[in-house]
């Protein structure tokens, strides 16, 4: 046995899982009943040689049922013979800042960015230090609810916030939004070879009328353009209660497009073969029809709206 214990972040908390290193890539096992292996930093890395990786997982007897991996963002035509489903990324294809601002964003976003400037919001690149951590801690602890659900980072102390944000610093750029030298919003951007990913985009609810998330994305696109980064990727485009969910609508208005990418699922055991045969690889949540999931989200949002007043960001 040459696998080891490592930690992954699940809903803002560290969870201990099994890990194994193959070709300088950390692969982890997720799931309580159905064990699915994937790259630990899947948002940051790709599997270069899936055949070899699969052979090594089997040879070294890594205890999982299914192994999953996806192709690079620029490769949307399937090139492997494993069982495949389309995944997606919400991405801005970067050319120039002017192209994004004038052609890709909704007119209301352009107005929001100009409004943010008029209201005194200054957005700039900043260093990671204790002063920034103090500002992030304040933002984390302003509200228990964000985007219709319990906020994972609420209640965290300075030391925890510093530790969790002090990852990939050598490949990161922090961006801060300030009003009168007070940090009112921030973004952490992590860069890979041709992709930039925002790990967090957060702002104070008390300044939600100033379109701070839009101003942060505007600055991020400018930075990506200057660094010749090809894609700025912000999670996925997801469906919600009435079509797109609120965050996905926000992404599309800000110029993010849905790019579909082949994702592969490979059985690693007899159990894994049955899991894929009966479509259990997405867990129990994957068995619930989308309309019922959306209805549950609607009830959850109404509950939080009733219990916590004025908790939500304004998503322009």
VOBA-1610 file (N, C-alpha, C; in pm, whole numbers, padded with zeros to 5 digits, always signed):
BEGIN
Unk+00085-00120+00000Unk+00000+00000+00000Unk+00088+00124+00000Unk+00081+00204-00107Unk+00163+00325-00111Unk+00077+00451-00124Unk-00051+00440-00088Unk-00130+00562-00081Unk-00121+00620+00060Unk-00174+00739+00078Unk-00153+00815+00200Unk-00278+00895+00234Unk-00278+00955+00350Unk-00388+01041+00392Unk-00358+01186+00354Unk-00457+01252+00298Unk-00444+01393+00264Unk-00577+01461+00291Unk-00583+01591+00274Unk-00705+01667+00305Unk-00756+01738+00181Unk-00887+01742+00167Unk-00953+01822+00064Unk-01056+01911+00132Unk-01089+02020+00067Unk-01188+02113+00121Unk-01326+02077+00066Unk-01420+02050+00156Unk-01558+02019+00119Unk-01650+02113+00195Unk-01717+02201+00122Unk-01806+02299+00182Unk-01737+02379+00292Unk-01614+02421+00262Unk-01541+02507+00354Unk-01474+02437+00470Unk-01482+02302+00474Unk-01420+02228+00583Unk-01321+02126+00525Unk-01213+02102+00600Unk-01113+02005+00555Unk-01159+01864+00588Unk-01153+01777+00488Unk-01194+01637+00503Unk-01075+01548+00469Unk-01045+01452+00557Unk-00934+01361+00534Unk-00976+01249+00439Unk-00896+01227+00334Unk-00927+01125+00234Unk-00799+01051+00197Unk-00812+00942+00122Unk-00697+00872+00068Unk-00644+00943-00055Unk-00510+00946-00068Unk-00447+01007-00185Unk-00335+00921-00237Unk-00301+00941-00363Unk-00190+00869-00425Unk-00127+00962-00529Unk+00004+00952-00549Unk+00073+01039-00644Unk+00116+00957-00765Unk+00070+01000-00883Unk+00106+00935-01008Unk+00148+01042-01107Unk+00269+01030-01161Unk+00325+01127-01255Unk+00315+01270-01201Unk+00354+01286-01075Unk+00356+01416-01008Unk+00217+01479-01002Unk+00115+01395-01000Unk-00023+01442-00984Unk-00082+01373-00862Unk-00142+01451-00770Unk-00209+01393-00655Unk-00352+01357-00694Unk-00386+01231-00673Unk-00521+01181-00701Unk-00584+01143-00568Unk-00710+01181-00547Unk-00777+01155-00420Unk-00903+01074-00443Unk-00946+01008-00335Unk-01069+00930-00337Unk-01177+01006-00261Unk-01291+01031-00327Unk-01400+01104-00266Unk-01523+01015-00255Unk-01609+01045-00156Unk-01733+00971-00141Unk-01731+00873-00026Unk-01845+00860+00041Unk-01854+00771+00156Unk-01886+00628+00113Unk-01986+00611+00028Unk-02028+00478-00014Unk-01976+00444-00154Unk-01983+00541-00243Unk-01930+00523-00378Unk-01798+00599-00385Unk-01688+00528-00402Unk-01555+00588-00401Unk-01514+00627-00544Unk-01499+00757-00565Unk-01462+00809-00696Unk-01327+00879-00685Unk-01233+00842-00771Unk-01100+00902-00773Unk-01093+01010-00880Unk-01027+01120-00845Unk-01006+01228-00940Unk-00882+01306-00899Unk-00832+01391-00986Unk-00722+01478-00951Unk-00760+01566-00833Unk-00670+01579-00736Unk-00697+01665-00622Unk-00715+01810-00665Unk-00631+01853-00756Unk-00639+01991-00807Unk-00688+01988-00951Unk-00805+01931-00972Unk-00857+01912-01107Unk-00880+02044-01180Unk-00912+02149-01105Unk-00935+02279-01165Unk-00805+02341-01216Unk-00691+02284-01173Unk-00560+02343-01198Unk-00472+02254-01286Unk-00501+02123-01289Unk-00418+02027-01360Unk-00504+01939-01450Unk-00437+01864-01539Unk-00504+01766-01624Unk-00427+01635-01621Unk-00494+01527-01658Unk-00429+01398-01673Unk-00367+01392-01813Unk-00235+01379-01819Unk-00167+01377-01948Unk-00169+01239-02013Unk-00165+01134-01930Unk-00158+00998-01983Unk-00259+00911-01907Unk-00387+00915-01947Unk-00489+00842-01870Unk-00467+00691-01867Unk-00417+00633-01977Unk-00396+00488-01980Unk-00298+00446-01871Unk-00187+00518-01861Unk-00086+00485-01761Unk-00141+00508-01620Unk-00215+00618-01601Unk-00271+00649-01470Unk-00367+00539-01425Unk-00452+00492-01515Unk-00548+00385-01482Unk-00474+00256-01447Unk-00371+00223-01524Unk-00292+00104-01496Unk-00227+00112-01357Unk-00174+00230-01324Unk-00108+00247-01195Unk-00208+00240-01079Unk-00324+00296-01096Unk-00427+00289-00992Unk-00464+00143-00963Unk-00473+00064-01069Unk-00506-00077-01052Unk-00388-00154-00994Unk-00270-00131-01048Unk-00152-00205-01003Unk-00122-00177-00856Unk-00140-00051-00815Unk-00109-00013-00678Unk-00230-00027-00585Unk-00339-00082-00640Unk-00458-00117-00564Unk-00514+00000-00482Unk-00526+00112-00549Unk-00587+00228-00484Unk-00736+00198-00467Unk-00788+00205-00342Unk-00925+00157-00313Unk-01035+00252-00361Unk-01068+00243-00491Unk-01177+00324-00547Unk-01261+00238-00640Unk-01381+00286-00669Unk-01472+00215-00758Unk-01467+00271-00901Unk-01452+00403-00911Unk-01455+00471-01041Unk-01345+00578-01043Unk-01280+00593-01157Unk-01184+00701-01178Unk-01241+00794-01283Unk-01239+00927-01257Unk-01290+01024-01352Unk-01185+01128-01385Unk-01185+01171-01509Unk-01096+01279-01553Unk-01162+01349-01672Unk-01115+01469-01701Unk-01171+01544-01813Unk-01059+01593-01905Unk-01097+01630-02026Unk-01001+01685-02121Unk-00978+01833-02090Unk-00876+01888-02154Unk-00847+02029-02136Unk-00958+02113-02198Unk-00966+02238-02152Unk-01074+02327-02195Unk-01074+02348-02346Unk-00957+02348-02406Unk-00947+02373-02550Unk-00976+02249-02634Unk-00999+02133-02569Unk-01021+02007-02640Unk-01163+01957-02614Unk-01257+02000-02697Unk-01396+01961-02672Unk-01444+01845-02758Unk-01354+01787-02838Unk-01389+01667-02917Unk-01335+01546-02843Unk-01421+01448-02809Unk-01375+01330-02734Unk-01262+01258-02807Unk-01159+01217-02730Unk-01045+01149-02792Unk-01010+01017-02723Unk-01091+00975-02625Unk-01066+00847-02558Unk-01192+00759-02569Unk-01175+00630-02551Unk-01285+00535-02570Unk-01353+00495-02439Unk-01327+00566-02331Unk-01393+00535-02205Unk-01534+00593-02205Unk-01615+00545-02108Unk-01750+00601-02094Unk-01739+00752-02069Unk-01819+00831-02142Unk-01803+00976-02140Unk-01936+01048-02122Unk-01935+01157-02047Unk-02045+01252-02038Unk-01986+01391-02056Unk-02067+01484-02104Unk-02018+01620-02118Unk-02031+01695-01986Unk-01919+01753-01943Unk-01915+01846-01830Unk-01911+01986-01891Unk-01912+02090-01809Unk-01900+02223-01867Unk-01821+02317-01777Unk-01766+02419-01838Unk-01699+02526-01766Unk-01758+02659-01810Unk-01768+02753-01716Unk-01806+02890-01749Unk-01677+02967-01772Unk-01653+03010-01896Unk-01524+03069-01930Unk-01539+03193-02017Unk-01449+03288-01994Unk-01431+03401-02084Unk-01307+03370-02168Unk-01322+03370-02299Unk-01206+03357-02386Unk-01143+03495-02399Unk-01022+03510-02349Unk-00958+03641-02338Unk-00889+03680-02469Unk-00922+03797-02519Unk-00845+03859-02628Unk-00787+03989-02575Unk-00872+04092-02570Unk-00832+04219-02509Unk-00940+04261-02410Unk-00902+04348-02318Unk-01000+04399-02223Unk-01111+04474-02296Unk-01075+04551-02395Unk-01174+04631-02468Unk-01275+04541-02540Unk-01228+04430-02595Unk-01318+04336-02661Unk-01419+04281-02562Unk-01371+04242-02442Unk-01461+04191-02339Unk-01561+04298-02296Unk-01513+04418-02267Unk-01600+04523-02212Unk-01702+04570-02315Unk-01661+04583-02439Unk-01750+04642-02540Unk-01838+04540-02611Unk-01795+04411-02615Unk-01866+04314-02698Unk-01924+04195-02621Unk-01865+04158-02507Unk-01903+04034-02443Unk-01994+04049-02321Unk-01994+04164-02257Unk-02076+04180-02137Unk-02207+04248-02171Unk-02305+04224-02085Unk-02436+04286-02100Unk-02424+04437-02073Unk-02503+04520-02144Unk-02496+04665-02120Unk-02515+04704-01972Unk-02598+04629-01898Unk-02619+04662-01758Unk-02491+04639-01676Unk-02404+04547-01721Unk-02277+04525-01653Unk-02184+04643-01677Unk-02180+04693-01800Unk-02098+04811-01827Unk-02142+04929-01741Unk-02274+04945-01728Unk-02325+05054-01643Unk-02286+05031-01497Unk-02292+04904-01454Unk-02260+04872-01315Unk-02113+04902-01285Unk-02024+04868-01378Unk-01881+04893-01356Unk-01854+05043-01348Unk-01917+05119-01435Unk-01900+05265-01430Unk-01960+05321-01300Unk-02073+05266-01258Unk-02136+05308-01133Unk-02044+05281-01015Unk-01978+05165-01016Unk-01886+05130-00908Unk-01774+05232-00896Unk-01719+05275-01011Unk-01613+05376-01011Unk-01664+05510-00955Unk-01785+05548-00996Unk-01841+05675-00950Unk-01868+05676-00800Unk-01896+05557-00744Unk-01922+05546-00601Unk-01794+05532-00519Unk-01679+05548-00584Unk-01553+05552-00512Unk-01484+05420-00490Unk-01525+05315-00563Unk-01461+05185-00549Unk-01331+05184-00630Unk-01221+05153-00563Unk-01090+05142-00628Unk-01048+04996-00624Unk-01022+04939-00741Unk-00985+04798-00752Unk-00840+04788-00797Unk-00761+04710-00725Unk-00618+04701-00757Unk-00560+04567-00715Unk-00446+04530-00774Unk-00373+04412-00733Unk-00306+04438-00599Unk-00308+04336-00510Unk-00255+04354-00375Unk-00172+04232-00335Unk-00090+04251-00233Unk-00008+04143-00179Unk-00085+04065-00073Unk-00048+03939-00057Unk-00105+03858+00050Unk-00029+03885+00178Unk-00096+03947+00277Unk-00033+03978+00406Unk-00139+03978+00514Unk-00098+04007+00637Unk-00192+04001+00750Unk-00303+04105+00738Unk-00273+04218+00681Unk-00376+04321+00663Unk-00487+04271+00570Unk-00446+04204+00463Unk-00545+04147+00372Unk-00625+04038+00442Unk-00559+03952+00518Unk-00628+03844+00589Unk-00732+03900+00686Unk-00698+04010+00753Unk-00794+04074+00844Unk-00917+04121+00767Unk-00895+04178+00648Unk-01007+04222+00566Unk-01092+04107+00517Unk-01027+03997+00477Unk-01101+03879+00432Unk-01183+03821+00546Unk-01123+03815+00665Unk-01194+03763+00783Unk-01319+03844+00811Unk-01310+03975+00796Unk-01427+04062+00816Unk-01536+04030+00714Unk-01497+04010+00589Unk-01595+03978+00485Unk-01659+03842+00513Unk-01577+03742+00551Unk-01631+03609+00583Unk-01738+03615+00692Unk-01713+03697+00793Unk-01797+03695+00912Unk-01907+03800+00913Unk-01932+03860+00798Unk-02038+03961+00792Unk-02177+03897+00791Unk-02191+03782+00723Unk-02323+03722+00708Unk-02315+03570+00707Unk-02418+03505+00760Unk-02423+03359+00762Unk-02471+03300+00630Unk-02536+03381+00547Unk-02601+03331+00426Unk-02549+03405+00304Unk-02511+03330+00202Unk-02475+03388+00072Unk-02532+03299-00038Unk-02586+03365-00141Unk-02640+03294-00257Unk-02741+03186-00218Unk-02822+03217-00118Unk-02933+03129-00083Unk-02896+03008-00002Unk-02776+03004+00058Unk-02737+02888+00138Unk-02643+02933+00250Unk-02623+02844+00347Unk-02531+02873+00456Unk-02392+02898+00399Unk-02328+03006+00445Unk-02196+03042+00395Unk-02089+02962+00467Unk-02009+02887+00388Unk-01914+02792+00444Unk-01808+02857+00532Unk-01769+02981+00501Unk-01656+03043+00571Unk-01699+03127+00691Unk-01828+03136+00715Unk-01875+03220+00826Unk-01824+03165+00960Unk-01775+03254+01045Unk-01731+03215+01179Unk-01585+03176+01189Unk-01510+03181+01080Unk-01370+03141+01085Unk-01282+03249+01148Unk-01179+03204+01218Unk-01087+03294+01286Unk-00972+03331+01192Unk-00896+03434+01234Unk-00787+03489+01154Unk-00688+03381+01109Unk-00642+03298+01202Unk-00540+03197+01169Unk-00590+03097+01065Unk-00717+03057+01077Unk-00775+02964+00980Unk-00787+03029+00843Unk-00832+03154+00840Unk-00847+03226+00714Unk-00711+03243+00646Unk-00608+03272+00726Unk-00474+03290+00670Unk-00422+03160+00611Unk-00439+03050+00682Unk-00391+02921+00635Unk-00462+02879+00507Unk-00593+02896+00501Unk-00670+02850+00387Unk-00646+02935+00262Unk-00612+03061+00281Unk-00587+03148+00166Unk-00441+03151+00123Unk-00356+03090+00204Unk-00213+03089+00174Unk-00174+02964+00092Unk-00255+02932-00009Unk-00229+02818-00098Unk-00206+02870-00239Unk-00117+02804-00312Unk-00085+02842-00450Unk-00044+02988-00463Unk+00014+03042-00356Unk+00048+03185-00356Unk+00145+03219-00468Unk+00237+03126-00498Unk+00336+03153-00602Unk+00273+03163-00740Unk+00152+03107-00756Unk+00081+03114-00885Unk-00044+03201-00877Unk-00052+03284-00774Unk-00176+03358-00749Unk-00156+03509-00756Unk-00268+03575-00778Unk-00274+03721-00768Unk-00401+03757-00692Unk-00386+03831-00584Unk-00502+03881-00510Unk-00541+04018-00564Unk-00672+04039-00574Unk-00727+04167-00619Unk-00820+04218-00510Unk-00802+04343-00472Unk-00885+04401-00367Unk-00966+04518-00416Unk-01089+04531-00365Unk-01173+04647-00392Unk-01180+04730-00264Unk-01152+04860-00275Unk-01142+04946-00156Unk-01233+05067-00169Unk-01285+05109-00054Unk-01354+05237-00040Unk-01293+05306+00080Unk-01232+05421+00057Unk-01164+05494+00165Unk-01067+05404+00241Unk-00989+05326+00166Unk-00885+05237+00219Unk-00939+05118+00300Unk-01071+05097+00297Unk-01130+04979+00360Unk-01151+04872+00254Unk-01108+04747+00283Unk-01131+04637+00192Unk-01279+04601+00194Unk-01345+04615+00079Unk-01488+04585+00071Unk-01517+04466-00020Unk-01412+04415-00084Unk-01428+04297-00169Unk-01291+04246-00212Unk-01285+04118-00246Unk-01157+04063-00291Unk-01180+03945-00383Unk-01074+03914-00457Unk-01071+03798-00545Unk-00931+03739-00541Unk-00924+03607-00538Unk-00797+03537-00551Unk-00797+03466-00686Unk-00701+03501-00771Unk-00689+03441-00904Unk-00569+03348-00905Unk-00589+03224-00949Unk-00480+03127-00962Unk-00456+03102-01110Unk-00330+03106-01151Unk-00293+03093-01291Unk-00228+02958-01318Unk-00271+02893-01426Unk-00199+02777-01479Unk-00137+02820-01612Unk-00109+02725-01700Unk-00037+02759-01823Unk-00112+02861-01908Unk-00239+02833-01938Unk-00315+02926-02023Unk-00452+02957-01966Unk-00468+02932-01836Unk-00598+02949-01771Unk-00583+03022-01639Unk-00679+03107-01608Unk-00687+03172-01478Unk-00820+03136-01414Unk-00815+03109-01283Unk-00935+03064-01211Unk-00952+03148-01086Unk-01068+03212-01065Unk-01093+03283-00939Unk-01137+03184-00831Unk-01057+03172-00726Unk-01094+03081-00618Unk-01205+03140-00533Unk-01208+03273-00522Unk-01314+03338-00445Unk-01341+03476-00504Unk-01469+03514-00509Unk-01510+03651-00543Unk-01612+03691-00439Unk-01571+03771-00342Unk-01660+03806-00231Unk-01652+03955-00200Unk-01762+04008-00150Unk-01766+04149-00110Unk-01859+04166+00009Unk-01846+04278+00075Unk-01932+04309+00189Unk-02075+04335+00143Unk-02170+04271+00208Unk-02311+04291+00175Unk-02352+04437+00201Unk-02289+04498+00300Unk-02323+04637+00333Unk-02291+04734+00220Unk-02211+04691+00123Unk-02179+04773+00006Unk-02231+04709-00122Unk-02339+04634-00111Unk-02387+04557-00225Unk-02445+04645-00336Unk-02469+04774-00309Unk-02521+04864-00411Unk-02412+04917-00504Unk-02288+04876-00483Unk-02176+04934-00558Unk-02117+04841-00664Unk-02186+04732-00693Unk-02145+04640-00801Unk-02000+04596-00789Unk-01959+04563-00667Unk-01819+04525-00644Unk-01780+04397-00715Unk-01863+04290-00717Unk-01823+04170-00793Unk-01796+04198-00940Unk-01876+04286-01001Unk-01853+04322-01141Unk-01721+04395-01159Unk-01690+04484-01064Unk-01564+04559-01070Unk-01445+04466-01054Unk-01458+04364-00968Unk-01349+04268-00948Unk-01326+04185-01075Unk-01433+04140-01138Unk-01419+04063-01261Unk-01358+04150-01371Unk-01399+04276-01377Unk-01341+04368-01474Unk-01190+04378-01459Unk-01143+04390-01336Unk-00999+04398-01311Unk-00932+04266-01345Unk-00996+04154-01315Unk-00939+04023-01344Unk-00921+04004-01495Unk-01018+04045-01575Unk-01006+04034-01720Unk-00890+04120-01770Unk-00874+04237-01712Unk-00762+04324-01750Unk-00629+04255-01720Unk-00618+04195-01602Unk-00495+04125-01564Unk-00468+04007-01657Unk-00572+03929-01686Unk-00557+03814-01775Unk-00512+03857-01915Unk-00568+03967-01963Unk-00529+04018-02094Unk-00382+04058-02095Unk-00338+04126-01989Unk-00199+04170-01981Unk-00103+04052-01972Unk-00148+03942-01905Unk-00063+03825-01888Unk-00076+03723-02001Unk-00156+03758-02104Unk-00176+03672-02221Unk-00237+03536-02182Unk-00325+03537-02083Unk-00396+03416-02043Unk-00514+03397-02138Unk-00534+03274-02183Unk-00636+03251-02287Unk-00776+03237-02230Unk-00790+03170-02113Unk-00923+03148-02055Unk-00928+03198-01911Unk-01040+03262-01876Unk-01072+03297-01738Unk-01194+03213-01701Unk-01175+03115-01613Unk-01277+03013-01586Unk-01335+03030-01447Unk-01469+03037-01437Unk-01537+03059-01310Unk-01643+02949-01292Unk-01600+02831-01249Unk-01694+02723-01219Unk-01769+02676-01342Unk-01899+02653-01325Unk-01983+02598-01430Unk-02104+02687-01454Unk-02172+02661-01563Unk-02304+02717-01590Unk-02406+02613-01546Unk-02488+02646-01448Unk-02582+02550-01390Unk-02725+02596-01409Unk-02813+02498-01410Unk-02956+02529-01419Unk-03012+02547-01279Unk-03113+02632-01268Unk-03173+02660-01139Unk-03323+02649-01142Unk-03390+02729-01061Unk-03535+02717-01045Unk-03609+02753-01173Unk-03573+02863-01234Unk-03638+02907-01357Unk-03535+02918-01468Unk-03483+02805-01512Unk-03378+02807-01613Unk-03243+02809-01546Unk-03163+02914-01574Unk-03033+02928-01511Unk-03048+02971-01366Unk-02955+02928-01279Unk-02957+02978-01143Unk-02901+03120-01141Unk-02916+03188-01026Unk-02880+03329-01017Unk-02733+03353-01048Unk-02646+03268-00994Unk-02503+03285-01017Unk-02468+03263-01163Unk-02531+03166-01229Unk-02503+03141-01370Unk-02551+03257-01457Unk-02663+03316-01421Unk-02709+03436-01492Unk-02608+03548-01479Unk-02556+03565-01357Unk-02453+03666-01331Unk-02330+03640-01419Unk-02288+03515-01427Unk-02171+03481-01509Unk-02195+03515-01655Unk-02309+03478-01709Unk-02335+03501-01850Unk-02345+03650-01882Unk-02404+03728-01793Unk-02410+03872-01816Unk-02270+03934-01815Unk-02178+03872-01742Unk-02042+03923-01733Unk-01949+03861-01837Unk-02005+03796-01937Unk-01926+03750-02051Unk-01877+03608-02045Unk-01915+03533-01942Unk-01876+03392-01935Unk-01968+03309-02024Unk-01908+03218-02099Unk-01983+03131-02188Unk-01970+02986-02143Unk-02071+02908-02173Unk-02069+02765-02139Unk-01988+02690-02243Unk-01877+02628-02197Unk-01793+02547-02284Unk-01802+02402-02237Unk-01851+02315-02324Unk-01867+02175-02287Unk-01737+02098-02308Unk-01703+02014-02210Unk-01578+01940-02211Unk-01608+01792-02185Unk-01548+01701-02261Unk-01566+01558-02233Unk-01510+01520-02096Unk-01592+01451-02017Unk-01548+01394-01889Unk-01567+01243-01896Unk-01464+01170-01853Unk-01464+01025-01864Unk-01477+00960-01727Unk-01544+00844-01726Unk-01561+00765-01604Unk-01515+00622-01635Unk-01420+00574-01556Unk-01360+00443-01581Unk-01383+00354-01460Unk-01447+00237-01476Unk-01466+00147-01360Unk-01332+00088-01318Unk-01310+00086-01186Unk-01184+00033-01132Unk-01206-00098-01058Unk-01330-00146-01057Unk-01363-00271-00988Unk-01495-00323-01044Unk-01534-00441-01001Unk-01664-00496-01041Unk-01775-00405-00991Unk-01760-00356-00869Unk-01858-00263-00813Unk-01867-00138-00901Unk-01750-00090-00947Unk-01748+00028-01034Unk-01823+00006-01163Unk-01817-00115-01218Unk-01890-00147-01340Unk-02040-00136-01319Unk-02088-00184-01205Unk-02231-00174-01174Unk-02271-00029-01146Unk-02183+00047-01083Unk-02211+00188-01055Unk-02235+00263-01185Unk-02149+00241-01285Unk-02166+00309-01413Unk-02287+00253-01490Unk-02309+00125-01479Unk-02422+00063-01550Unk-02554+00123-01503Unk-02567+00147-01373Unk-02693+00199-01317Unk-02687+00349-01287Unk-02585+00416-01344Unk-02575+00563-01337Unk-02572+00614-01193Unk-02493+00548-01110Unk-02483+00587-00969Unk-02358+00670-00939Unk-02280+00703-01041Unk-02152+00770-01019Unk-02165+00915-00975Unk-02285+00973-00987Unk-02307+01108-00937Unk-02364+01108-00795Unk-02372+00991-00733Unk-02424+00982-00598Unk-02575+00985-00594Unk-02629+00986-00474Unk-02776+00985-00458Unk-02840+01110-00517Unk-02768+01223-00510Unk-02822+01348-00564Unk-02846+01336-00714Unk-02762+01258-00781Unk-02776+01241-00925Unk-02898+01162-00965Unk-02960+01092-00869Unk-03080+01013-00899Unk-03207+01096-00888Unk-03198+01215-00828Unk-03317+01299-00809Unk-03341+01381-00936Unk-03460+01376-00995Unk-03490+01454-01115Unk-03464+01603-01092Unk-03419+01669-01198Unk-03379+01809-01185Unk-03491+01898-01135Unk-03616+01872-01179Unk-03726+01960-01136Unk-03748+01953-00985Unk-03723+01834-00926Unk-03740+01820-00781Unk-03626+01889-00706Unk-03503+01878-00761Unk-03391+01949-00699Unk-03414+02100-00702Unk-03465+02149-00815Unk-03491+02293-00826Unk-03599+02337-00728Unk-03700+02250-00706Unk-03806+02284-00612Unk-03750+02290-00470Unk-03661+02198-00437Unk-03597+02200-00304Unk-03515+02327-00286Unk-03444+02370-00392Unk-03369+02495-00385Unk-03462+02613-00361Unk-03577+02609-00425Unk-03674+02718-00410Unk-03722+02727-00265Unk-03755+02612-00205Unk-03800+02610-00066Unk-03689+02657+00028Unk-03565+02612-00001Unk-03452+02654+00082Unk-03434+02805+00076Unk-03439+02862-00044Unk-03421+03006-00058Unk-03531+03085+00013Unk-03655+03035+00005Unk-03765+03103+00073Unk-03747+03100+00224Unk-03698+02985+00273Unk-03674+02974+00418Unk-03570+03073+00465Unk-03456+03080+00393Unk-03351+03173+00434Unk-03394+03318+00417Unk-03477+03343+00313Unk-03527+03478+00292Unk-03616+03520+00409Unk-03691+03423+00462Unk-03778+03453+00577Unk-03698+03471+00705Unk-03598+03385+00726Unk-03523+03387+00852Unk-03417+03497+00857Unk-03349+03521+00744Unk-03242+03620+00741Unk-03279+03728+00640Unk-03300+03848+00688Unk-03339+03957+00601Unk-03216+04028+00547Unk-03224+04070+00419Unk-03119+04150+00356Unk-02983+04081+00357Unk-02981+03950+00335Unk-02854+03878+00338Unk-02789+03870+00200Unk-02866+03891+00094Unk-02816+03855-00038Unk-02734+03961-00108Unk-02639+03913-00191Unk-02567+04004-00279Unk-02660+04046-00393Unk-02631+04162-00450Unk-02699+04201-00572Unk-02612+04155-00688Unk-02662+04060-00766Unk-02585+04001-00874Unk-02619+04071-01005Unk-02531+04156-01054Unk-02558+04232-01177Unk-02502+04157-01297
//
